[in-house]
Amino acid sequence: MRRSGIDRLPRAPQGAFDVAPGRLGFGCASLGSRIGAADGLRALGAAYDQGVNWFDVAPAYGAGDAESLLGRFIKGRRDHLLLTTKVGIAPPRRLGAIKLVFALGRPVIGVASGLRRAFRQVSATRNVHAPLSPDLIEQSIGASLRRLGTDRVDIYALHDPDPADVGRDDVARALERVIARGQARQVGIAGTADACRIARKLGAPYGVLQMGVADMAAARAEFSGGAQPIVLHSMFGVDGLKRRVERLLAQDRARIQRLVAAGYADEPGRAAAELLADYAFALNPQGVVLASMFDARHLAVNLDRASRPTTMQAIALLEDMIGRG
């Protein structure tokens, strides 16, 4: 199924991929949990129609349902998009109860950020790290492909691995077998800067590095310009960075006036979102930036910022406000 909309996204270098990645990718962590199936599929389609072709998922996402739902979406579109899935984190143990809570509370949780934060703090809702082993790697890729309804993913990544596991020979050999069977085009790391640092030093089999924006900000001189493509996530910060920036702008009119002079919105929430998106793209000018875009407003902002020329000014504007990471 080809796109029906207008593809206005700039592309990252194609490299070893079958298609050139769009600079903006879709993070599917809440697909099937906070976001129900119908709304989720509609949002994925809206993003795809505007040129988004990188979709990031994992077995634990969406309380274990995200891969299956994304599999429904990619039917007829598989050759025109890029898929990342992962290994190493499993859904919460009390999965049936968690799914019931999400189903009953989705309308409230979806609009109340405070409730979302509180819900994530409940231990029963937390995903579980699985001990990394060749058997887990073999089992997990097969299960992910079945749920996704495809014979291969483009990137198969170790999900938040212990840095010590990245250099293990048995792990590397298992990942190489995944590639040799054609189950993944590339393997990579989706984790901390320390884990990505080891993978970068080792090179093969690790072909793609994914980390949070905060990690990249703290180590951008080290990671910029390498051979392995970089993918960034958490552009708004898992620690509430967007809320922090929004408060700073609301408290000091001079700050927002400086952003307005640089072309940003004259409203704290919108200006914070625009600035943080620009910051992520500036940190990773040749790579992909992931965002959760199930809200049409979020999709619109992120598409707008991704379609503009990268502005390195965003780094100075944000770091002048909050300090350097």
C-alpha positions as CSV (number, residue, x, y, z in Angstrom):
1,M,0.0,0.0,0.0
2,R,1.7,3.2,-1.1
3,R,1.2,6.5,0.6
4,S,-1.8,8.6,-0.2
5,G,-0.5,11.9,1.3
6,I,2.5,14.2,0.5
7,D,5.9,13.0,1.5
8,R,7.7,16.1,2.7
9,L,10.2,14.6,5.1
10,P,13.9,14.9,4.4
11,R,15.8,11.6,4.3
12,A,18.8,10.2,6.3
13,P,21.5,8.5,4.3
14,Q,20.2,5.2,2.9
15,G,23.3,3.2,3.8
16,A,22.5,-0.5,3.9
17,F,18.8,-0.1,4.1
18,D,16.4,-1.0,1.3
19,V,14.7,2.4,1.5
20,A,16.1,5.8,2.7
21,P,14.9,6.4,6.2
22,G,12.9,9.5,6.9
23,R,14.6,11.8,9.5
24,L,11.5,11.4,11.7
25,G,10.6,8.0,13.0
26,F,7.6,6.7,15.0
27,G,8.1,5.3,18.5
28,C,5.4,2.7,19.3
29,A,6.0,2.2,23.0
30,S,2.4,3.0,24.0
31,L,0.6,1.2,21.0
32,G,-1.8,-1.2,22.6
33,S,-1.5,0.1,26.2
34,R,-2.2,3.8,26.6
35,I,-3.3,4.0,22.9
36,G,-6.0,1.6,21.7
37,A,-5.9,-0.4,18.5
38,A,-8.2,1.8,16.4
39,D,-6.6,5.1,17.4
40,G,-3.2,3.6,17.1
41,L,-3.6,2.3,13.6
42,R,-5.2,5.6,12.5
43,A,-2.2,7.5,13.8
44,L,0.3,5.2,12.2
45,G,-1.5,5.6,8.9
46,A,-1.5,9.4,9.2
47,A,2.2,9.5,9.9
48,Y,3.0,7.1,7.1
49,D,1.0,9.1,4.6
50,Q,3.2,12.2,5.4
51,G,6.4,10.3,4.8
52,V,7.3,8.7,8.1
53,N,8.7,5.3,7.3
54,W,10.7,4.2,10.4
55,F,8.7,2.4,13.0
56,D,10.3,1.4,16.3
57,V,8.7,-1.4,18.4
58,A,9.7,-4.0,21.0
59,P,8.1,-7.2,22.5
60,A,7.4,-5.3,25.7
61,Y,5.7,-2.3,24.1
62,G,2.0,-1.8,24.5
63,A,1.8,-4.3,27.4
64,G,3.0,-6.9,24.8
65,D,0.5,-5.9,22.1
66,A,2.5,-3.3,20.1
67,E,4.2,-5.8,17.7
68,S,0.9,-7.5,16.8
69,L,-0.8,-4.2,16.1
70,L,2.1,-2.9,14.1
71,G,2.0,-6.1,12.2
72,R,-1.6,-5.3,11.2
73,F,-0.5,-1.9,10.0
74,I,2.4,-3.0,7.8
75,K,0.4,-5.4,5.7
76,G,0.7,-4.2,2.1
77,R,3.3,-1.6,3.2
78,R,6.3,-3.8,4.3
79,D,8.5,-3.0,1.3
80,H,8.1,0.8,1.8
81,L,9.1,1.1,5.5
82,L,11.7,0.2,8.0
83,L,11.1,-1.8,11.2
84,T,13.1,-2.0,14.4
85,T,12.3,-4.5,17.1
86,K,14.4,-5.5,20.1
87,V,15.4,-8.3,22.5
88,G,16.1,-8.2,26.2
89,I,13.0,-6.6,27.9
90,A,9.7,-8.5,28.4
91,P,6.2,-7.1,29.2
92,P,5.1,-6.8,32.9
93,R,4.5,-10.1,34.6
94,R,0.9,-9.5,35.6
95,L,0.0,-8.9,32.0
96,G,-3.7,-9.8,32.1
97,A,-4.4,-7.4,34.9
98,I,-2.3,-4.6,33.3
99,K,-4.2,-4.9,30.0
100,L,-7.5,-4.7,31.8
101,V,-6.4,-1.5,33.7
102,F,-5.3,0.1,30.4
103,A,-8.6,-0.9,28.7
104,L,-10.7,0.6,31.4
105,G,-8.5,3.7,32.1
106,R,-7.3,4.6,28.6
107,P,-9.6,7.6,28.1
108,V,-8.4,9.1,31.4
109,I,-4.8,8.1,31.2
110,G,-4.6,9.4,27.7
111,V,-5.3,13.0,28.6
112,A,-3.8,13.2,32.1
113,S,0.0,13.4,32.2
114,G,0.0,13.2,36.0
115,L,-1.9,9.9,35.9
116,R,0.4,8.5,33.3
117,R,3.4,9.3,35.4
118,A,1.8,7.7,38.5
119,F,0.8,4.6,36.5
120,R,4.4,4.1,35.3
121,Q,5.6,4.2,38.9
122,V,3.5,1.1,39.9
123,S,5.8,-1.8,40.0
124,A,3.3,-4.2,38.4
125,T,3.3,-2.0,35.3
126,R,7.0,-2.1,34.7
127,N,8.7,-4.1,32.0
128,V,11.1,-6.8,33.0
129,H,14.8,-7.2,31.9
130,A,15.4,-10.7,30.7
131,P,18.9,-12.3,31.0
132,L,20.6,-12.0,27.6
133,S,21.6,-15.3,26.1
134,P,21.8,-16.9,22.6
135,D,18.7,-18.9,23.3
136,L,16.7,-15.7,24.2
137,I,18.0,-14.0,21.0
138,E,16.9,-16.9,18.9
139,Q,13.5,-17.3,20.5
140,S,12.7,-13.6,20.6
141,I,13.4,-12.8,17.0
142,G,11.2,-15.7,15.9
143,A,8.4,-14.6,18.2
144,S,8.7,-11.0,17.1
145,L,8.5,-11.9,13.4
146,R,5.4,-14.0,14.0
147,R,3.7,-11.1,15.8
148,L,4.7,-8.6,13.1
149,G,3.6,-10.9,10.3
150,T,6.8,-10.5,8.4
151,D,9.9,-12.5,7.5
152,R,12.4,-9.9,8.5
153,V,13.0,-6.7,10.4
154,D,15.5,-4.0,9.3
155,I,17.1,-3.6,12.7
156,Y,17.2,-6.1,15.6
157,A,18.6,-4.4,18.7
158,L,19.7,-5.4,22.1
159,H,17.2,-3.5,24.3
160,D,18.9,-1.6,27.2
161,P,21.6,-4.2,27.6
162,D,24.2,-4.3,30.3
163,P,27.3,-2.8,28.6
164,A,29.2,-6.0,29.6
165,D,26.8,-8.1,27.5
166,V,27.5,-6.1,24.4
167,G,31.0,-7.4,24.0
168,R,30.1,-11.1,24.8
169,D,31.2,-13.4,22.0
170,D,28.2,-15.7,22.4
171,V,25.9,-12.7,22.0
172,A,27.7,-11.5,18.9
173,R,27.6,-14.9,17.3
174,A,23.9,-15.3,17.9
175,L,23.2,-11.9,16.4
176,E,25.3,-12.8,13.4
177,R,23.2,-15.9,12.9
178,V,20.1,-13.8,12.9
179,I,21.6,-11.7,10.0
180,A,22.8,-14.8,8.2
181,R,19.2,-16.3,8.2
182,G,17.9,-13.0,6.8
183,Q,15.7,-12.3,9.9
184,A,17.3,-8.9,10.3
185,R,19.1,-6.6,7.9
186,Q,21.2,-5.2,10.7
187,V,21.6,-5.6,14.4
188,G,22.3,-2.8,16.9
189,I,22.0,-1.4,20.4
190,A,19.1,0.5,21.8
191,G,20.4,1.5,25.2
192,T,22.7,3.8,27.2
193,A,25.6,5.7,25.9
194,D,28.0,3.3,27.6
195,A,26.4,0.3,25.8
196,C,26.6,2.2,22.5
197,R,30.2,3.2,23.2
198,I,31.2,-0.4,23.4
199,A,29.3,-1.3,20.2
200,R,30.9,1.5,18.4
201,K,34.3,0.4,19.4
202,L,33.6,-3.2,18.4
203,G,31.9,-2.4,15.0
204,A,30.5,-5.6,13.5
205,P,28.0,-7.0,14.1
206,Y,26.6,-3.8,15.5
207,G,25.4,-1.6,12.6
208,V,23.0,0.9,14.3
209,L,23.2,2.8,17.6
210,Q,20.1,4.1,19.4
211,M,20.2,6.2,22.5
212,G,18.3,8.9,24.3
213,V,18.6,12.6,23.4
214,A,20.2,13.3,26.9
215,D,22.9,10.7,26.3
216,M,23.7,12.1,22.9
217,A,23.8,15.6,24.3
218,A,26.4,14.5,26.9
219,A,28.6,12.7,24.4
220,R,27.8,14.3,21.0
221,A,31.5,15.0,20.2
222,E,32.3,11.3,20.7
223,F,29.4,9.9,18.6
224,S,29.2,12.5,15.8
225,G,30.5,11.5,12.5
226,G,30.8,7.7,13.0
227,A,30.1,5.0,10.5
228,Q,27.1,3.6,12.4
229,P,23.8,5.4,11.9
230,I,22.5,7.1,15.1
231,V,18.8,6.9,16.2
232,L,17.6,9.2,19.0
233,H,14.6,8.7,21.2
234,S,13.0,10.6,24.2
235,M,13.3,14.0,22.6
236,F,11.1,15.5,25.3
237,G,13.1,13.7,28.1
238,V,12.0,10.8,30.2
239,D,12.6,13.1,33.2
240,G,10.1,15.7,32.2
241,L,12.4,18.0,30.2
242,K,9.5,19.4,28.2
243,R,7.6,20.4,31.3
244,R,10.8,22.0,32.7
245,V,11.4,24.0,29.6
246,E,7.7,25.0,29.5
247,R,7.8,26.2,33.1
248,L,11.0,28.2,32.5
249,L,9.4,29.9,29.5
250,A,6.2,30.7,31.4
251,Q,8.2,32.2,34.3
252,D,10.4,34.5,32.3
253,R,9.0,36.4,29.4
254,A,12.4,37.4,28.2
255,R,13.2,33.7,27.5
256,I,10.2,33.2,25.2
257,Q,10.8,36.5,23.5
258,R,14.3,35.2,22.6
259,L,12.7,32.1,21.1
260,V,10.1,34.2,19.2
261,A,12.9,36.2,17.7
262,A,14.5,32.9,16.5
263,G,11.2,31.9,14.9
264,Y,9.5,29.8,17.6
265,A,5.9,30.1,18.8
266,D,4.8,32.7,21.2
267,E,3.3,30.2,23.7
268,P,5.3,28.2,26.2
269,G,4.0,24.7,25.4
270,R,4.3,25.0,21.7
271,A,7.6,26.8,21.9
272,A,9.1,24.1,24.2
273,A,7.9,21.3,21.8
274,E,9.4,23.1,18.8
275,L,12.7,23.8,20.5
276,L,13.2,20.3,21.8
277,A,12.4,18.8,18.4
278,D,14.9,21.1,16.7
279,Y,17.4,20.2,19.4
280,A,17.1,16.5,18.7
281,F,17.5,17.0,15.0
282,A,20.5,19.2,15.5
283,L,22.2,16.7,17.8
284,N,21.7,14.0,15.1
285,P,21.7,15.8,11.7
286,Q,22.4,12.7,9.6
287,G,20.3,10.2,11.6
288,V,16.7,9.5,12.7
289,V,14.8,11.0,15.6
290,L,12.0,9.0,17.1
291,A,8.8,10.5,18.5
292,S,5.5,9.2,19.8
293,M,3.0,10.8,17.5
294,F,-0.4,9.2,18.4
295,D,-1.7,12.7,19.1
296,A,-2.4,14.6,15.8
297,R,-1.0,17.8,17.3
298,H,2.3,16.0,18.1
299,L,2.5,14.6,14.6
300,A,1.9,18.1,13.1
301,V,4.6,19.8,15.2
302,N,7.2,17.0,14.6
303,L,6.5,16.9,10.9
304,D,6.9,20.7,10.7
305,R,10.2,20.7,12.5
306,A,11.6,17.7,10.6
307,S,10.8,19.3,7.3
308,R,12.8,22.4,8.1
309,P,16.6,22.7,7.6
310,T,18.5,21.6,10.6
311,T,19.3,24.6,12.9
312,M,22.3,24.3,15.2
313,Q,21.0,27.4,16.9
314,A,18.6,25.1,18.8
315,I,21.5,23.6,20.8
316,A,22.7,27.0,22.0
317,L,19.1,28.2,22.8
318,L,18.3,25.2,24.9
319,E,21.6,24.8,26.7
320,D,21.6,28.5,27.5
321,M,18.3,27.9,29.2
322,I,18.9,24.6,31.1
323,G,22.7,24.1,31.0
324,R,24.7,21.7,29.0
325,G,24.0,18.0,29.5
